[in-house]
């Protein structure tokens, strides 16, 4: 008895599973955002913990041992302090976590100390420092809509780039890093992200159209950089996906790569212009 073939598109995704999982994640985010903000902050923390575990397992293939416990404890503390207090205190928590990460690794001796401690500090910065900007957006009076704007321009970039890349992709952007990413896809990302940015800023945040334009351009630029950087991490350790938690998407980190890169610039654009 043969199983029904999966609907895998040209970009290598199981489209049916990808759409189902993507819609489910969006509904979860919206439900938590507009019900109780604190719940969404917990969702952010859990997502980053899972992503940190995925990266830790991935780099272990290359012989890197991340001092994970202090990174997770300190990272979650950073998120909590950034949400309930301010970024100055979160910066102090991060500094203490850096020291704790190196101290934790002392038990392993000198062999590979710089490699492993650096990996832990990288993980703290790459995930949890970026995450603090998400919860800072959330903490504002119109925080849920700011988070929606940030997520929407990032998702629009992904969808627009995927559609344009599949339909028109001919010229690779960075073939040695991500062979399926094309300049045509980047153009599709730009159009979709700018349209989403202008719409959500004008309608939901009552801001000027040019602020939405800035948000869209910044979103697609940093989303693309985030995607390329994560692709290079996977190529460096020789894996295709960070995990298999999300059918049609790979690991959770494979979905967060663009979001975490866009978070600080989205926060800055909306802080200054909206």
C-alpha positions, 0 to 999 in steps of 0.5 A: 500500500503506497502512501499519498505523496506530499505536496512538495513545492519547488522550494523544497517544502511540504506545502500542506504541512507548512501552511497548516503549521504556519496558520496555527502559529499565527493563531497562537500568537494572535490569541496570546497577544490580544488576550493577556500580554504576559502570556505572549511574553511566555510564548516568546520565552518558550520559543527561544528556549526551544531554539536554543536547544536546537542550536545547541544540538546542531553545533554539537555535531561540530564538537562544540559544547554550549554551556546551556543552563546559564544561557537559558536561565540568564536569557529568560531573566533578561526577557522578564526584566526587559518586559517588566522593568527596562533595558538598562537592567536587562543589560546588567542581567546579560553581563552577569550571564556572560560571566556565569556562562564562562564560570560554568564552562570552567568545569570542562578544563582548558581544552575548547574553553574559548570555543564553548564559552564563545558559543554560549555567549553567541547564543545568548546574544543571537536569541535572547538579546534579540528577544528583549526587543520583542518584549519591549515592543510588547510592553508599550501601550499599543504593544500588541499592534507593534508586535503584529506590525513586526511579525507581519512585515517579516511574514510578508517578506517570507511569503513574498520571497517564496512566491516570487522565487518559485515563479520567477527565480532565475538569478541566485543571490548567494548560491554558496550560502542559500542556493534557492534564494534569488534576487527575484525572490528578494524583489518579491519580499520587498514588495510584500513587506513594504505593502504590509508595513505601510498598511499596518502602520497606517491602519493599526498604529495610525502612523505616517505611510513613510514610517510603514515604508521604512519598517517594510524596507528594514524588515525585508533587509534584516529578514534576508540577512537573518535567513542567510546567517542561519543558513551559513550556521547550518552549512558550517555544521553540515545539517539541512534543518535545525530540527524537525519540530514543525512539519514543512518548516524544519526546526523552530529556529528555521522559522525564527531566523528572520524574526529575531534579526528583524526584532531590533530594527523593527523596535527602533523604527517604530520607537523613532517614527511611530 
